[in-house]
Amino acid sequence: MLYPEVFGTLEKLRWNMAKDVPWDSFDPTLLTDEQAATIKMNAITEWSALPATEMFLRDNRHDSDFSAFMSVWFYEEQKHALVLMEYLRRFRPDMAPTEEELHQVRFEFDPAPPLDTLMLHFCGEMRLTQWYRRAAQWHTEPVIKHIYGLLSGDEARHGGVYFRYMQQAIERQGDEARAAFAKVGVLMTSSGRSSKPLHPTNLHVSAAFFPNDTVQSRMPDPDWLEHWLDNQIQFDPSWEAKVVNTILIKLSNLFGQSFESIKDLNRYRKQVASAVPTAAF
């Protein structure tokens, strides 16, 4: 089981919202209305860890080890929402999300293959790590810059834990796991073919709620994410390349291959998919 070790490791690295955030360093002259609005949207997006955790627990009833890790992931992700909300409560209470706005992003996701979902969220953590790094650079107010640095570090660590569970899945399920991870990896690195950011909160997850079945579609401003990325934090191709390269390097290590490009990964996907004829590709 990975959970006991993972718990101990993350426990040692966990930051404290009261002690590790320099609240007294706040400078009101360096926070704009535009910036405060993006903090609100990120807080609501982080709140969607709630339905994601419900999904993980439902679809991983067979895996108590991974389900136990969800207790740590859920706690830390909800703390992300909370620290952003606390920032607004202290300094821009008029911008704080309402309970109803938070509740709007809690809805039931359709069941999905656990291996696919695991890989999807690994990629999501890798992407969010870089999004928050860029957000920390874009912001000018020192307290929120520090907060985004803390969040970025958490997302990187979460991605590392997901990666360990991916390694475990390959040990236990072999080519079935390799095929699932390669398939989703191709999807999540193909940003050039997509008209929207490739992140779990911006993918359709419920036929019953379609087309309002992405987390972002249920936000107060459904278009905020693209605007935040393109026009505010300016997550340009050089930053996107960091995400893609990280995923390719991690998958190279995971599969014992060398992926220099998405084409290399897609070639491997086709190869390993042929060994799992019952999988849908």
Backbone hydrogen bonds, N-H to C=O, Kabsch-Sander energy under -0.5 kcal/mol:
donor,donor_aa,acceptor,acceptor_aa,energy
6,V,2,L,-2.7
7,F,3,Y,-3.1
8,G,4,P,-1.8
9,T,5,E,-2.5
10,L,6,V,-2.6
11,E,7,F,-2.3
12,K,8,G,-1.7
13,L,9,T,-1.1
14,R,10,L,-0.9
20,D,16,N,-2.9
23,W,21,V,-2.5
25,S,22,P,-2.3
26,F,23,W,-1.5
30,L,27,D,-2.1
31,L,28,P,-1.0
32,T,30,L,-0.5
36,A,32,T,-2.4
37,A,33,D,-2.2
38,T,34,E,-1.4
39,I,35,Q,-1.7
40,K,36,A,-1.9
41,M,37,A,-1.8
42,N,38,T,-2.3
43,A,39,I,-2.2
44,I,40,K,-2.1
45,T,41,M,-2.3
46,E,42,N,-2.5
47,W,43,A,-1.4
48,S,44,I,-0.6
48,S,45,T,-1.4
49,A,46,E,-1.8
50,L,47,W,-2.0
52,A,48,S,-1.7
53,T,49,A,-2.5
54,E,50,L,-1.9
55,M,51,P,-2.1
56,F,52,A,-2.7
57,L,53,T,-2.7
58,R,54,E,-1.9
59,D,55,M,-2.8
60,N,56,F,-1.1
61,R,58,R,-0.8
63,D,60,N,-1.9
64,S,62,H,-0.5
67,S,63,D,-2.0
68,A,64,S,-2.1
69,F,65,D,-1.6
70,M,66,F,-1.3
71,S,68,A,-1.7
72,V,68,A,-0.6
72,V,69,F,-1.1
73,W,69,F,-2.4
74,F,70,M,-2.9
75,Y,71,S,-1.3
76,E,72,V,-2.6
77,E,73,W,-2.6
78,Q,74,F,-2.5
79,K,75,Y,-1.7
80,H,76,E,-1.2
81,A,77,E,-1.6
82,L,78,Q,-2.3
83,V,79,K,-2.9
84,L,80,H,-1.8
85,M,81,A,-2.2
86,E,82,L,-2.8
87,Y,83,V,-2.0
88,L,84,L,-1.9
89,R,85,M,-2.8
90,R,86,E,-2.4
91,F,87,Y,-2.4
92,R,88,L,-2.1
95,M,92,R,-2.5
96,A,93,P,-0.9
102,L,98,T,-2.0
103,H,99,E,-2.5
104,Q,100,E,-1.6
105,V,102,L,-1.2
106,R,103,H,-1.9
107,F,105,V,-0.8
110,D,205,V,-3.7
117,T,113,P,-2.2
118,L,114,P,-2.4
119,M,115,L,-2.1
120,L,116,D,-2.5
121,H,117,T,-2.3
122,F,118,L,-2.0
123,C,119,M,-2.5
124,G,120,L,-2.0
125,E,121,H,-2.3
126,M,122,F,-2.0
127,R,123,C,-2.3
128,L,124,G,-2.6
129,T,125,E,-2.1
130,Q,126,M,-1.2
131,W,127,R,-2.4
132,Y,128,L,-2.6
133,R,129,T,-1.5
134,R,130,Q,-2.3
135,A,131,W,-2.3
136,A,132,Y,-2.4
137,Q,133,R,-1.3
138,W,134,R,-2.1
139,H,135,A,-2.4
145,K,141,E,-1.9
146,H,142,P,-2.0
147,I,143,V,-2.3
148,Y,144,I,-2.5
149,G,145,K,-1.5
150,L,146,H,-2.0
151,L,147,I,-2.5
152,S,148,Y,-2.4
153,G,149,G,-1.9
154,D,150,L,-2.0
155,E,151,L,-2.5
156,A,152,S,-2.1
157,R,153,G,-2.0
158,H,154,D,-2.8
159,G,155,E,-2.3
160,G,156,A,-1.8
161,V,157,R,-1.9
162,Y,158,H,-2.6
163,F,159,G,-2.1
164,R,160,G,-1.5
165,Y,161,V,-2.0
166,M,162,Y,-1.9
167,Q,163,F,-2.3
168,Q,164,R,-2.2
169,A,165,Y,-2.1
170,I,166,M,-2.0
171,E,167,Q,-2.0
172,R,168,Q,-1.8
173,Q,169,A,-3.4
174,G,170,I,-1.8
176,E,173,Q,-1.6
177,A,174,G,-0.7
178,R,174,G,-2.2
179,A,175,D,-2.8
180,A,176,E,-1.8
181,F,177,A,-2.7
182,A,178,R,-2.6
183,K,179,A,-2.3
184,V,180,A,-2.3
185,G,181,F,-2.2
186,V,182,A,-2.2
187,L,183,K,-1.7
188,M,184,V,-2.8
189,T,185,G,-1.2
190,S,186,V,-0.7
190,S,187,L,-0.9
191,S,189,T,-1.0
193,R,190,S,-1.4
194,S,191,S,-1.1
199,H,197,P,-1.2
202,N,199,H,-2.5
203,L,200,P,-1.1
205,V,213,D,-2.0
209,F,206,S,-0.5
210,F,206,S,-0.6
210,F,207,A,-0.7
212,N,209,F,-1.6
213,D,211,P,-1.2
216,Q,201,T,-2.4
218,R,214,T,-0.6
218,R,215,V,-1.4
219,M,216,Q,-1.4
224,W,221,D,-1.9
227,H,223,D,-1.5
228,W,224,W,-3.1
229,L,225,L,-2.5
230,D,226,E,-2.9
231,N,227,H,-2.4
232,Q,227,H,-1.1
232,Q,228,W,-0.6
233,I,228,W,-2.8
234,Q,228,W,-0.6
235,F,229,L,-3.4
236,D,234,Q,-1.9
239,W,236,D,-0.9
240,E,236,D,-2.3
241,A,237,P,-2.3
242,K,238,S,-0.9
243,V,239,W,-1.3
244,V,240,E,-2.4
245,N,241,A,-2.9
246,T,242,K,-2.0
247,I,243,V,-2.3
248,L,244,V,-2.5
249,I,245,N,-2.5
250,K,246,T,-2.5
251,L,247,I,-2.5
252,S,248,L,-2.2
253,N,249,I,-2.1
254,L,250,K,-2.3
255,F,251,L,-2.7
256,G,252,S,-1.2
257,Q,252,S,-1.7
260,E,258,S,-0.7
265,L,261,S,-1.7
266,N,262,I,-2.8
267,R,263,K,-2.2
268,Y,264,D,-1.9
269,R,265,L,-2.6
270,K,266,N,-2.1
271,Q,267,R,-1.8
272,V,268,Y,-2.9
273,A,269,R,-2.2
274,S,270,K,-1.3
275,A,272,V,-1.0
276,V,273,A,-1.5
279,A,276,V,-1.7
281,F,279,A,-0.6
